[in-house]
Amino acid sequence: MKKKVGVITIGQSPRIDVTGEMKDVLGENIEIVEAGALDGLSKDEIAQFLPEEGDIVLVSRLRDGSSVKFGERYILPRLQECLTRLESEGAEVIAFICTGKFPATFKSSKILLYPYTILHAVVPKLTPRSRIGVINPDLDQIKQCLETWGKDVETVAAVAGSPYGDFQEVLDAAQALKVKDVDVIVMDCIGYTIEMKQAVQEITGKPVILARTLLAGVIREMLD
């Protein structure tokens, strides 16, 4: 019998753009069940979640493939609803497919995995000089990126390039990091793909950490 892993997107499910590559890592014995914080909402309703001054800015994908930007506080209650539903569907482990940092207030009887926690535990150990480059989806996330990563490493070079727009944005972000004195590059959004990672590696010549495959590897190690 396959083991069930629940995945929660801060956008709308299904996230076929993410889970396809995760499945390649997870293998055939693990089934993914999905839920999304913005499921059931129209674009007009989501537009009411526009981030304001002081909000934690999140960027995610809708079911139609478009991207949206919104404030974290609007979706926290909806994320708890996602957790409850995935538990009822038999998920043994539940993973957030978002690299943002969430408050530790969610209630669940299952193991919860956060890419943010995994990334921030692993990446600082990979940089001998404590210098990293980070690619974020949106310019509005640069400040919070510098603040969060700055707690773990000495030097952070942060640039923006959306995984949900023109591929050239990611290439331009890589070019910007190419001239930076960093040891490793983090693609700090679950939306970045393996193809994007390979392009950034080729341009920069640096090791690149991809959130979705790192998360999938941890899940497989737990359940395989």
C-alpha positions in Angstrom: 0.0 0.0 0.0 1.2 3.5 -0.9 2.0 5.9 1.9 0.3 9.3 1.7 2.0 12.6 1.9 -0.1 15.7 2.2 1.3 18.9 0.5 -0.1 22.3 1.2 0.4 25.2 -1.3 -0.2 28.8 -0.2 -1.7 29.2 -3.7 -4.2 26.9 -5.4 -4.0 23.2 -5.8 -3.2 21.0 -7.6 0.4 22.3 -8.0 1.3 20.0 -10.9 4.2 22.3 -11.7 5.8 21.2 -8.4 4.5 17.8 -7.6 5.6 16.3 -10.9 9.3 16.8 -10.0 8.8 15.9 -6.4 7.3 12.5 -7.5 10.4 11.8 -9.4 12.3 12.0 -6.1 9.7 10.4 -3.9 9.3 7.2 -6.0 6.3 5.1 -6.8 5.5 4.0 -3.2 4.4 7.5 -2.0 1.1 9.1 -3.0 0.7 12.9 -2.8 -2.6 14.5 -1.7 -2.9 18.2 -2.1 -4.7 21.2 -0.6 -4.3 25.0 -1.2 -4.9 28.0 0.9 -6.5 29.9 -2.0 -8.6 27.0 -3.2 -12.2 28.0 -4.0 -11.4 31.7 -4.2 -11.8 33.9 -7.3 -9.1 36.3 -8.5 -11.3 39.2 -7.3 -11.4 37.7 -3.8 -7.7 37.0 -3.8 -7.0 40.6 -4.8 -8.4 41.7 -1.4 -5.3 40.0 0.2 -2.9 42.5 -1.3 0.1 43.0 1.2 0.3 46.2 3.1 3.2 47.9 4.9 4.7 45.5 7.4 3.0 42.4 5.9 5.1 39.3 5.1 4.9 39.1 1.3 4.1 35.8 -0.3 4.0 34.8 -4.0 2.4 31.7 -5.4 0.6 30.1 -8.3 -3.1 29.8 -9.1 -4.7 26.8 -10.8 -4.7 28.6 -14.2 -1.0 29.0 -14.1 -0.9 32.7 -13.2 0.9 34.1 -10.1 -0.3 36.2 -7.3 1.2 38.3 -4.5 -0.5 38.6 -1.1 0.0 39.1 2.6 0.7 36.0 4.8 -1.8 37.0 7.5 -4.8 36.5 5.2 -4.1 32.8 4.6 -3.1 31.5 8.0 -6.6 30.4 9.0 -7.1 28.8 5.6 -3.8 26.9 6.0 -5.1 25.3 9.2 -8.2 24.2 7.3 -5.9 22.6 4.7 -4.0 20.7 7.5 -7.3 19.4 9.0 -8.5 18.2 5.6 -5.3 16.4 4.7 -5.2 14.6 8.0 -8.8 13.4 7.4 -7.6 12.1 4.0 -5.0 9.9 5.6 -1.8 11.8 5.1 1.0 10.4 7.3 3.3 13.4 6.8 2.2 16.9 5.8 4.6 19.3 4.0 4.2 23.0 3.2 5.3 23.6 -0.4 6.4 27.2 0.3 9.7 28.4 1.6 8.2 31.2 3.7 8.5 31.1 7.5 5.2 30.4 9.2 4.2 30.8 12.9 4.4 27.7 15.0 0.7 27.8 15.8 -0.8 25.2 13.5 -2.5 22.2 15.2 -1.8 18.8 13.8 -1.3 15.2 15.0 1.0 14.6 12.0 4.6 15.5 11.3 4.8 18.9 9.7 7.6 19.7 7.3 8.6 23.3 6.4 11.0 24.0 3.5 12.1 27.1 5.4 13.3 25.1 8.4 15.1 22.5 6.2 16.8 25.2 4.0 17.9 27.2 7.0 19.3 24.1 8.7 21.2 22.9 5.7 22.4 25.9 3.7 24.6 27.6 6.4 26.5 24.3 6.7 27.4 24.4 3.0 29.1 27.8 2.9 32.6 27.8 4.5 32.8 31.6 4.4 29.1 32.1 5.4 28.3 33.9 2.2 25.2 33.0 0.1 23.3 34.2 -2.9 19.5 34.0 -2.9 17.0 34.3 -5.7 13.5 35.4 -4.7 10.3 35.7 -6.8 9.6 39.4 -6.2 11.5 42.6 -5.4 9.1 43.2 -2.4 10.6 40.1 -0.8 14.2 41.2 -0.8 14.1 43.1 2.5 12.5 40.1 4.4 15.0 37.8 2.6 18.0 39.8 3.9 16.5 39.8 7.4 15.8 36.1 7.6 18.9 34.7 5.9 21.0 37.4 7.7 20.3 35.6 11.0 22.0 32.4 9.7 24.9 33.6 7.5 27.2 36.7 7.5 26.7 37.8 3.9 23.5 37.6 1.7 23.3 38.8 -1.9 19.6 38.8 -2.8 18.1 39.2 -6.2 14.6 38.8 -7.7 13.4 36.6 -10.6 10.0 35.1 -10.7 9.6 31.3 -11.4 6.1 32.1 -12.7 6.9 34.6 -15.4 9.4 34.8 -18.2 12.3 32.4 -17.9 14.6 35.3 -18.7 13.9 36.7 -15.2 15.7 33.7 -13.7 18.5 34.0 -16.1 18.9 37.7 -15.3 18.9 36.9 -11.6 21.7 34.4 -12.2 23.7 36.9 -14.1 23.4 39.4 -11.2 24.7 36.7 -8.8 27.5 35.6 -11.1 29.5 38.7 -10.1 28.8 38.3 -6.3 31.3 36.7 -4.0 29.2 33.8 -2.7 29.7 30.1 -2.0 26.3 28.7 -2.7 23.0 29.9 -4.2 19.6 29.3 -2.8 16.5 29.3 -5.0 14.1 30.5 -2.3 10.7 29.6 -3.6 9.1 26.2 -4.2 8.2 27.3 -7.7 11.7 27.2 -9.1 12.2 24.1 -11.3 15.1 21.7 -11.9 15.6 23.3 -15.3 15.9 26.7 -13.7 18.4 25.3 -11.2 20.6 23.9 -13.9 20.5 27.2 -15.8 21.6 29.1 -12.7 24.4 26.6 -12.1 25.6 26.9 -15.6 25.7 30.7 -15.5 27.2 31.2 -12.1 29.4 28.1 -11.7 28.2 27.8 -8.1 26.3 25.0 -6.2 22.6 25.7 -6.3 20.1 24.5 -3.7 16.5 23.8 -5.0 13.8 23.8 -2.4 11.4 21.3 -4.0 13.9 18.5 -4.5 15.5 19.0 -1.1 12.1 18.7 0.6 11.2 15.6 -1.5 14.4 14.0 -0.5 13.7 14.5 3.2 10.2 13.1 2.8 11.5 10.0 1.0 14.1 9.4 3.7 11.4 9.5 6.3 8.9 7.2 4.5 10.9 5.0 2.2 
